Amino acid sequence: MTQAGRQGSPRNSSGRNSAGRNSAQGGAPRGGNRTGGAGQRPFSSDFTKGDRPFKHPKPREEAFIDPDLAADGTPAARPAAGGWKSGAPAGKTGAAKAGARKPGARKPGFGKEPGTPGALKPKPRTGAAKAAGPRAFGSERFGQNLGPVRKPSRNRGPRRDVPQSDLHDSDGIRLQKVMASAGVASRRVCEEMIAEGRVEVDGQVVTELGVRIDPKAAVIHVDGLRIQLDENMVYMVFNKPKGVVSTMEDPDGRPCISDFVRSTNRGERLFHVGRLDVATEGMLLLTNDGELANRLTHPSYEVPKTYLVQVRGPFPQGIGAELKAGVELEDGIASVDSFKLVDSTPGHVLIEVILHSGKNRIVRRLFDAVGFPVLRLVRVKVGPIGLGDQRQGSIRNLGKQEVGHLLASVGL
């Protein structure tokens, strides 16, 4: 065949040279719109014009191989076709069973005998330690951070279980109903508290449902917390400002406690628990519960009181240990239970002291004895009840949980 015949043959007309020549001249290749003609290589720019879009290949899923799973040290086989996502049920083939990963297989020490070096520690048994149930008065705002109930120094005796007949009052009200009416919790939760042995009536544990009691005579404790059933009792916290006298009435006309109580008191006679001198600020408890006021001030119950003391600095080391060891005053030796440096600024030092003594001006006299007169004194806590962020000159009622802690701290 001549050279001209070879150039004009159909075989060479669709070849690479012809396609390149036609493209250079601006014409379309003889193949028309066909993108996959013989000898023609498609470009990525033509993928959107064709009938078959390009798809990236899926990565192969590799089975996890754990040498600890094979007893002879050989690697585990891969799962059957389809992998873990194929939906094949587990355990059908030996290969799928060998490739499955056990829980905790990646943890160091997996497969070792318990007690050997590097072995995993055994998990504690579920339900070995019973979780604490709902707290009494758990929905109240105040009293959530008081911690466990502080028991008085006097021993009330061990708790003991008693039969239902010894405490049952046929004319009384069911115990769980009395607790629910007092705001402890719902009646159903109160029944759970009784069944768990968390409720005491007159100092004895009650674990049987259906016990009826007299609310006016019975004394109920939940987790050691006293439940006050007398709605006529009043318990208040007063943040006394400087210059106010710690009396209900003052013949000299000076500001006194009654000037602040008149707007909140309903006419009951209130007692102020303890005293603060005119220059001392801070917390005073007000109540019409005479027995509580007597026990809070009695030295045998050793109710702790917390003060913030400001003195001139610098404060040398060793003074705190001296105050804790005891300082001799004109009426005997006195000491503090706790001493902590809170803050220090140029020329002033703020100290927190805790003591249970109720002697007159005891904190001021202690610091005078060690050579650091008090510049400012604030009482911030009495027993389990704290002043918090209550503003000066204000009065607030204690919550039921706070009242329970306060009563239980003196054995009521």
matplotlib code that plots the C-alpha trace (Angstrom):
import matplotlib.pyplot as plt

x = [0.0, 1.3, 2.1, -1.1, -3.2, -1.8, -2.6, -6.2, -7.0, -9.7, -7.2, -5.0, -7.8, -8.8, -5.2, -3.2, -1.7, -5.1, -6.8, -4.0, -4.2, -7.9, -7.7, -5.1, -7.3, -10.2, -12.3, -13.8, -12.3, -13.9, -15.1, -17.8, -18.9, -17.4, -15.0, -13.8, -12.9, -10.0, -6.7, -8.0, -7.1, -9.8, -8.9, -10.1, -11.8, -14.1, -15.3, -18.3, -19.3, -19.2, -21.7, -19.6, -18.4, -15.1, -15.3, -12.4, -11.7, -12.7, -9.9, -9.5, -10.4, -7.7, -8.6, -7.1, -4.4, -3.6, -0.8, -2.3, -5.4, -3.4, -2.1, 0.7, 1.9, 0.6, -1.3, -5.1, -6.8, -8.7, -12.5, -14.4, -15.4, -17.5, -15.6, -17.2, -19.7, -21.1, -23.7, -22.7, -23.6, -20.7, -19.4, -20.3, -16.7, -13.5, -11.8, -14.4, -14.2, -10.5, -10.5, -13.0, -11.5, -12.3, -13.1, -10.0, -7.6, -5.6, -5.0, -1.5, -1.5, -4.6, -4.5, -2.1, -3.0, -4.4, -1.7, 1.2, 3.3, 1.6, -1.8, -5.0, -6.6, -10.0, -13.0, -15.0, -18.3, -21.3, -23.5, -20.9, -21.2, -24.7, -25.1, -26.6, -30.2, -31.8, -31.0, -33.5, -34.7, -32.5, -34.4, -33.7, -31.4, -29.6, -27.8, -26.6, -22.9, -23.1, -21.6, -22.2, -24.2, -22.0, -22.8, -22.5, -19.8, -22.3, -23.0, -26.7, -26.1, -26.0, -28.8, -30.8, -33.6, -37.0, -40.2, -43.0, -45.3, -43.0, -43.4, -46.7, -49.5, -52.8, -54.2, -51.2, -50.2, -48.1, -44.5, -43.9, -46.8, -45.4, -42.0, -43.5, -45.6, -42.5, -40.8, -38.3, -39.1, -42.0, -43.9, -42.5, -38.9, -39.7, -40.8, -37.5, -35.7, -37.5, -36.9, -33.2, -32.9, -32.1, -35.0, -35.0, -38.0, -37.2, -33.6, -34.6, -34.3, -37.5, -37.4, -41.0, -43.6, -47.0, -45.7, -48.0, -46.6, -47.8, -46.1, -46.4, -44.4, -42.2, -38.6, -37.6, -34.1, -33.2, -29.5, -28.9, -30.6, -33.4, -36.8, -38.5, -42.3, -43.3, -44.2, -44.4, -40.6, -38.6, -34.9, -33.2, -29.7, -28.9, -25.8, -25.2, -23.5, -20.9, -22.5, -25.6, -26.1, -26.8, -30.0, -33.7, -34.2, -31.7, -32.6, -30.1, -31.8, -28.9, -29.6, -30.5, -31.6, -35.4, -34.9, -34.1, -36.5, -39.7, -40.1, -39.8, -41.0, -44.6, -44.9, -43.0, -40.5, -37.1, -33.8, -30.4, -28.0, -24.9, -23.7, -21.4, -20.0, -20.9, -17.7, -17.9, -19.8, -21.3, -23.6, -26.2, -28.8, -32.3, -34.9, -37.9, -36.6, -35.4, -33.8, -31.8, -30.6, -29.6, -27.6, -25.8, -24.4, -23.7, -19.9, -20.5, -21.7, -18.6, -20.3, -17.5, -17.6, -15.5, -14.2, -12.2, -9.7, -7.8, -4.7, -1.6, 1.1, 3.6, 2.5, 5.5, 5.6, 4.9, 2.0, -0.6, 1.1, 1.0, -2.7, -3.4, -1.3, -3.1, -2.7, -3.2, -5.8, -7.2, -10.0, -7.9, -6.1, -7.8, -6.9, -8.2, -9.1, -7.8, -5.6, -5.2, -3.7, -6.2, -4.7, -1.8, -1.5, 1.0, 0.3, -2.6, -3.1, -6.4, -6.7, -9.3, -9.7, -12.1, -12.9, -15.7, -15.3, -18.1, -16.4, -16.9, -14.7, -12.5, -11.1, -10.1, -8.5, -6.5, -5.0, -4.3, -2.4, 0.0, 0.6, -1.7, -4.8, -7.8, -8.7, -11.8, -13.6, -16.4, -18.1, -18.9, -20.1, -21.8, -21.8, -22.7, -24.5, -22.4, -23.1, -22.1, -22.8, -25.6, -25.5, -25.1, -28.2, -30.3, -32.2, -33.1, -34.9, -33.0, -33.9, -35.2, -32.0, -30.0, -32.4, -31.9, -28.1, -28.2, -30.6, -28.6, -25.3, -26.5, -28.2, -31.8]
y = [0.0, 3.4, 6.2, 8.1, 5.0, 4.4, 8.0, 7.8, 4.4, 4.3, 2.8, 5.8, 8.4, 7.7, 7.5, 9.7, 11.9, 12.5, 13.4, 15.8, 17.4, 17.9, 19.3, 21.8, 23.0, 23.5, 20.7, 17.8, 14.4, 11.9, 9.9, 12.4, 12.6, 9.3, 9.7, 6.2, 5.5, 3.2, 4.6, 7.7, 8.4, 10.3, 13.3, 14.3, 17.3, 15.1, 13.0, 15.3, 15.0, 11.2, 8.5, 6.9, 9.3, 8.6, 6.9, 6.7, 3.1, 2.2, 1.6, -2.0, -2.7, -4.5, -6.8, -6.1, -8.7, -9.2, -11.7, -12.3, -13.9, -16.7, -19.3, -20.5, -17.0, -17.0, -13.9, -14.2, -14.7, -12.0, -12.0, -13.5, -11.6, -8.6, -7.8, -6.6, -4.4, -7.1, -8.0, -11.6, -13.1, -13.6, -17.1, -18.6, -19.2, -19.7, -16.8, -14.3, -15.7, -15.4, -11.8, -10.4, -8.1, -8.8, -6.0, -4.7, -6.5, -3.4, -2.7, -3.6, -6.8, -8.3, -12.1, -12.3, -14.2, -12.1, -11.4, -11.5, -8.4, -6.2, -7.9, -5.9, -5.1, -6.8, -4.5, -4.2, -6.1, -4.1, -3.5, -4.4, -1.0, 0.3, 3.9, 6.4, 7.3, 10.7, 13.2, 14.7, 18.2, 17.8, 20.4, 23.3, 26.2, 26.5, 23.7, 21.6, 21.9, 21.3, 17.8, 15.0, 15.6, 16.6, 14.6, 16.2, 15.2, 13.5, 9.9, 9.2, 5.4, 2.9, 2.5, -0.7, -2.2, -2.6, -4.3, -2.3, -2.8, -0.9, 2.4, 1.9, 4.4, 3.2, 6.8, 8.3, 9.1, 6.9, 7.7, 8.2, 10.6, 12.6, 12.8, 13.8, 16.5, 17.9, 18.3, 15.5, 13.9, 12.4, 9.7, 7.0, 8.1, 8.3, 4.7, 3.7, 5.6, 3.6, 0.3, 1.1, 1.7, 5.4, 6.6, 6.8, 7.4, 8.4, 7.2, 3.7, 2.6, 1.7, -0.5, -1.6, 0.3, 1.0, 2.4, 5.2, 7.9, 11.0, 14.0, 16.2, 13.8, 11.8, 12.8, 11.8, 11.6, 10.8, 10.0, 11.6, 14.8, 16.0, 16.6, 19.6, 18.9, 21.9, 24.6, 27.3, 27.1, 30.0, 29.9, 32.9, 34.2, 37.9, 39.6, 42.1, 45.4, 47.2, 49.5, 47.4, 46.2, 42.4, 42.9, 43.0, 46.4, 49.0, 51.6, 54.1, 54.1, 52.6, 50.4, 46.9, 43.6, 44.4, 47.3, 44.7, 42.0, 44.0, 43.8, 40.0, 38.7, 37.6, 38.4, 35.5, 36.1, 35.4, 34.6, 35.7, 32.8, 34.2, 37.8, 40.0, 43.2, 46.5, 46.7, 43.0, 42.2, 39.0, 36.1, 35.9, 33.1, 34.1, 31.5, 30.9, 27.4, 27.8, 24.3, 24.9, 28.3, 26.8, 23.9, 26.1, 28.3, 25.5, 24.7, 20.9, 20.7, 22.5, 24.2, 25.6, 29.3, 30.7, 34.2, 36.3, 38.5, 41.5, 42.6, 44.7, 43.0, 41.6, 38.6, 36.5, 32.8, 30.9, 33.0, 30.6, 27.7, 29.7, 30.4, 26.8, 25.7, 28.0, 31.6, 32.5, 35.2, 36.7, 34.1, 31.1, 29.5, 29.8, 28.5, 28.3, 25.0, 26.1, 28.9, 29.8, 32.7, 33.8, 36.9, 39.3, 42.9, 45.6, 46.5, 44.1, 40.4, 38.5, 35.3, 32.7, 31.2, 28.5, 28.0, 26.6, 28.8, 31.3, 33.6, 37.3, 39.0, 35.9, 36.5, 40.1, 39.1, 36.3, 38.5, 41.3, 38.7, 37.9, 41.6, 42.0, 43.9, 43.2, 45.9, 44.2, 41.1, 39.2, 36.0, 34.0, 30.6, 29.0, 25.2, 24.0, 27.2, 29.8, 33.4, 33.1, 36.1, 37.5, 41.3, 43.2, 44.1, 41.5, 38.5, 35.3, 32.1, 28.9, 26.1, 22.8, 21.1, 23.8, 23.5, 19.7, 20.0, 22.6, 20.5, 17.3, 19.1, 19.5, 16.2, 17.3]
z = [0.0, -0.9, 1.6, 0.6, 1.0, 4.5, 5.5, 4.2, 5.8, 8.4, 10.9, 10.9, 10.6, 14.3, 15.4, 17.7, 15.0, 13.4, 16.7, 17.6, 14.2, 14.3, 17.8, 16.7, 13.9, 16.2, 14.9, 16.8, 16.6, 14.2, 17.1, 17.7, 21.4, 22.2, 25.1, 25.3, 21.6, 20.7, 21.4, 23.2, 26.9, 28.8, 31.0, 34.4, 32.9, 30.8, 33.8, 34.4, 30.7, 30.6, 31.6, 34.4, 37.2, 38.9, 42.3, 44.8, 45.9, 49.4, 51.9, 53.0, 56.5, 58.4, 61.3, 64.7, 65.4, 69.0, 69.8, 73.2, 71.6, 69.9, 72.2, 69.8, 69.0, 65.4, 64.2, 64.1, 60.8, 59.1, 59.1, 56.3, 53.2, 54.0, 57.2, 60.4, 58.5, 56.3, 58.8, 59.0, 62.4, 64.8, 65.4, 62.0, 60.9, 62.8, 61.0, 62.2, 65.7, 65.8, 64.4, 66.9, 69.5, 73.2, 75.6, 77.2, 74.8, 74.2, 77.9, 79.2, 81.2, 79.5, 79.6, 82.6, 85.7, 88.6, 91.2, 88.7, 88.0, 85.4, 85.6, 85.5, 88.8, 89.3, 89.2, 92.4, 92.4, 91.4, 94.4, 97.0, 98.6, 98.7, 97.5, 99.8, 99.2, 98.8, 101.5, 103.9, 102.8, 99.6, 97.7, 100.2, 99.3, 102.6, 104.5, 101.5, 102.4, 106.1, 105.8, 108.2, 111.4, 114.3, 117.4, 120.8, 123.2, 125.4, 124.3, 123.5, 123.5, 120.7, 118.2, 118.3, 116.4, 118.2, 117.2, 115.7, 118.7, 121.1, 119.3, 117.6, 118.7, 117.3, 117.6, 115.9, 112.3, 110.0, 110.3, 106.6, 106.4, 109.3, 107.6, 104.3, 105.9, 107.6, 104.2, 104.5, 101.1, 99.2, 101.1, 98.8, 99.5, 103.2, 103.1, 101.5, 104.3, 106.9, 105.2, 104.9, 108.7, 108.4, 110.6, 114.4, 116.6, 120.2, 119.8, 118.4, 114.8, 113.0, 109.9, 109.6, 107.7, 109.2, 112.5, 113.9, 116.1, 117.9, 116.2, 119.3, 121.4, 119.1, 118.3, 114.8, 113.3, 109.7, 109.2, 112.5, 111.4, 113.8, 112.2, 113.9, 113.9, 116.0, 113.5, 116.3, 116.8, 115.2, 114.3, 112.8, 111.9, 112.6, 111.1, 113.8, 112.7, 114.7, 117.4, 118.0, 121.6, 122.1, 124.0, 123.0, 124.8, 125.8, 128.5, 127.1, 123.7, 121.8, 118.7, 119.8, 118.3, 118.6, 116.1, 113.4, 114.5, 114.5, 110.7, 110.6, 114.0, 114.4, 118.0, 119.6, 122.4, 121.0, 122.8, 121.4, 121.8, 123.4, 123.3, 121.2, 122.5, 120.9, 118.8, 117.5, 114.4, 113.0, 113.7, 116.4, 116.6, 117.5, 118.6, 120.9, 121.6, 125.2, 125.5, 122.3, 123.5, 126.9, 125.3, 122.8, 125.5, 128.0, 128.2, 128.5, 124.8, 123.5, 120.6, 118.3, 117.3, 114.4, 114.3, 111.9, 113.7, 112.2, 114.0, 113.0, 111.2, 110.7, 112.8, 114.1, 114.0, 117.2, 118.4, 116.9, 118.7, 121.9, 121.6, 121.0, 123.9, 126.3, 127.6, 131.3, 131.8, 135.0, 135.2, 134.2, 131.3, 127.9, 124.4, 120.9, 119.1, 115.7, 114.4, 110.7, 108.9, 106.2, 104.6, 105.1, 103.7, 104.6, 108.2, 108.7, 109.2, 109.0, 111.2, 111.7, 115.1, 116.4, 120.1, 122.2, 125.2, 125.9, 128.3, 128.1, 125.4, 125.3, 121.8, 122.5, 125.8, 124.2, 121.6, 124.1, 126.2, 123.3, 122.5, 119.4, 120.2, 118.0, 115.4, 114.0, 115.1, 113.2, 114.3, 111.1, 112.4, 115.4, 115.4, 111.9, 110.9, 109.0, 108.1, 104.4, 102.3, 104.4, 104.5, 107.7, 109.6, 107.9, 109.4, 107.7, 108.8, 109.0, 106.7, 108.0, 107.2, 109.1, 112.0, 112.0, 112.1, 114.9, 117.1, 116.5, 117.4, 121.0, 121.3, 120.6]

ax = plt.figure().add_subplot(projection="3d")
ax.plot(x, y, z, "-o")
ax.set_aspect("equal")
plt.show()
